[in-house]
Amino acid sequence: FFVSMWHQGHWYYTNSIVISSIIIAYFISEFISLKKNTITVSIVITLYIIIMANSFVSNKTEIRHNNVYKVFYDQKDEIQSILNENNVTGIVELDDGIVGYSLENPTINAFGFSLDKDAMKNKKEGKLFDVAINRNYNGFASLNYMSGFTNDMINDNVKLNKYIKSLPWMKEQNLSKYNFRFIYKDEKSGATFIKFEKFE
């Protein structure tokens, strides 16, 4: 499964961290070995690895920027109920998989993650939403990638449609025959839910 450079996140970097640590440890050993003191080399490298490992674990346990995922997951039952009330049958997810993971609705990923061959082919041709409609999907959602959404779009369909169609990830899709309508925004997590339909 190929992930483009611009879709890389910090969670892909485990191997990079290990490799860079080994390289740095190697140069430390080379520098110290000039003095032919293997005990010193061993101690310095061991201390370096312990410090790096400690720093990494500490960073991951203390960091707060991913807490929004837990907040969203904790809201899943309430959100699901609202989606059911609005007859959302499936969701085009503009996110990294959290929507599909948390909710009961089937999802198609707008970034192209884990798409089947037919959906990927159509996505490249700008017809991902045609695939969604044909599979009876009528919802669109994002937790992290619609930060430009403003409350005045709730009742202004023209502004909402203009915003969605201007999103960088949507520009390659042919959305001229699609209308988007606001459903719900979860105030605790910021997740936004839209319903769409195709008109002739």
N, C-alpha and C positions, 0 to 999 in steps of 0.2 A: 504494500500500500504506500503510494508516494504522497508526501506532504510537501507542498511548495515552500520555499524559503520564507515568503511573506506570511505563511500560516504557522510558522514555527513559534512555539511558546516555551516558557521556561521548563515545562514538564518533559520536553524532549532532550534536555541537556545533560542527563545523567552520564552518558558516555563521554561527552565533551569534558565534563568536570573531572572524571576519572583519568582520561588521557592527558589533560593539561596538568593534573596533579603529578602524574608519573613523569612527565617531561621535566617539570620543575624539580621534582625529587632527584631525577637523573643529573641535572646540572648542579644541584647542591652537592651530590655525591662526587661528581667530577672535580668540583672546586675544592672540596675538602680532601679528596684523595691525593691531591698534590702533596699533601703533608704525610701521606701514607699511614693515616691513623684510622683504621677501620672501626674502632670502637666509637670514636667521635662521629664518624659518618653515620653509623647505625643509630646513634642517639639523636642526632639532628634530624635525620629522615623520619624516624619514629615520632618525634615530637611534632614535626611538620604535618604528618598525616593525621595525628590525633587532633591537632588544632583545626585543620581543614574540615575534618569529619564533624568535629564539635560545632564549628561555625555553621556548617550546612544544616545539621539537624536543628540547631538552635533557631536558625533563620526560618526554617519550615514550620517549626512549632509555634513561633511567636508571630509570624507574618499575618496580617489581617486582610489583605486586599482580595482574598478569595472567599471571604465570609458570606458574600452575597449569594453564593451557590447554596449554602446551608439555609439561608433565609428563604430563598426561593423554594427549596425542597420542603421546608417546614410549612409553606403555604400551599402545597400541591393539592390538597383536598378541596380547599376553598376555590382555587383556580379551576380545578377540574369540574366542579359543580357549575361554575359560571360558563365554562365552555360548553358543557352539556345543555344548559339552558338556551344557549345560542346556536345549538345544533352544529357545532364544529365537529366535522367528521375525520379530519386529518390536518396536519400542520406542516407548512413549509417553514422550517426552522432556520433562522439566520443567527446561528450560534454554534457552539462547539459540542453539542450533544446533550446539554443539561435539560433541555425541554423534553426531548424524547425519552431521556432517562427517568424524569420525574413524573411525567403524565401518562395517561392511558392511551392517548391518541397516537396513531402511527405518524411518523414524521418523514419528510424528505429534507435533506440538508441543502440549504441554498449555497453553501460554500463548495459542495461537491463531496463532502466526507461520506464514505461508505455508500455511495450511490451504486445502483446496479448499472449494467452496461447501457441499457436503453435510456435510463434517466440521465446518465453522464453524457451520452451522445446528444440528447436533446438539450441538455444544459449548455453544451458547447455551441449549439445552433441557436441559442437564445429562446428555447422553448420549454424550459423547466416547468413553468406554470401550466403549460398545456398538458404535460405529463401529470401534474398534480390534479388538474381538473378531471382528466380521464380516469384517474384512480380514486375519484370522489373525495379529494382533499379540498377544503375551502377555508383553511385558517393559515395565518402568517404570524410568527412570533419571534421575539428576540429579547434576551435578557441583557446582553452587553453591547449590542451593536446598533442601537437606535437612540443614542444619547442626545441627538438633536430633536427628538420628539418633544413637542411642547403642548401644554394643556389646551391651547386654542385650536389644536387640530382635532380635538375630540368632537367638536360640533361643526368643524369646517372641513368638509369632505374634499374640496378642491385643494386646499393646502396640504391635507394628509396625503392625497394621491401624488401631488407634486413632490413631497418629501420622500416618500417611499421609492418613487421612480428615479429619484436623484441619488439614492444611496449608492456608493461606489460598487457594491457587490451586486446591485440590481441593474446597473447600466447596460450590461451585456445581454440582459433578457428583454424580449419583446413584450412589453406590458401595455402597449397602446390600446388593446381591447379588454383591459382589466380594470375593474373598479374596486377600490379598497375602502373598507368601512371600519371605524373603530369599534372594538368590543369592550376591552377592559385593560386597565393598567393597575398592576399590583403595586401599591404605594410603598410597601415594605422593601421589596426587592428591586423595583423599577422595571420588572418584566412587562412588556407591552404586547397585547394580543389584538390582531386585526382579522377581519373576515374579507374574503375577496370573491368576486364573481366575474365571469367572462360574458361580454355582450357582443353581439354581432353588428 
